[in-house]
Every structure is written in C-alpha cells, then in structure tokens.
Amino acid sequence: MSDMVNHPAHYTQGNIEVADFIDDQKLDWKEASIIQYVCRWRKKNGVEDLLKARWYINRLINENGGVAIDMENTERKIMEKEEKSEPTA
C-alpha cells in the first residue's frame, strides 16, 4: 500500500525520492519547488506543473541578476488554469 501523504507515487518513480535528492543537494525552497514540479509533471498536473517550475526558474534568474522573460504570462496561465479547475458554487 502506498503512503500518499509521505511517499506519493508522483515523487517516488525512480531509485531515489525527490525529497531525498533535495535534502542531499541542500536546495533552497525555490530550487526544491522547481525540482518537485519537473519531477511530477507527467504524473500529476501536466503542463501546469511545468509552467509553475518555469515561474520559479524565472524568479531565480531575476534574483541573480539575469532577465527572465514571460513571468507575467506564465503566472497568468497558471492562474487561469487554477480558476478553471475550481468548482463553482
């Protein structure tokens, strides 16, 4: 039986859990978010997860002196997707 809280299938598909890799590499929370979204995109939320990873990548680029493009468009796409998936009352 799978432990969906601590070991969900979308994070345990290889020889090492994503959380173990993140700990081993001593990644900060933004880097960890990128890794998590990229690792799970095929099994969980598809392109939405890739857009979220790109949003965090763009933040890291901007914070480290680079110029990231398309941050607003990426965020808008994520928000539109989330709005569409929310149940209506």
C-alpha angles and dihedrals in degrees: 000000000000121000099227094187101050102018111027115180093242089064100040104054099116138042093284131042116244091237091055091051091049091050093046092051093043092229121181120238095269093050089045091052091053092051093046094050093046093047095050103037096101094048102037126022105354118208091000089069091049090052090051091050090050090050091056091044090053090051091053091048092051094045091052099051100270128117114240119197131213098023093137093046091048093050091047091052091050092048092048091050092049092048091052092051096049114102115245120232 
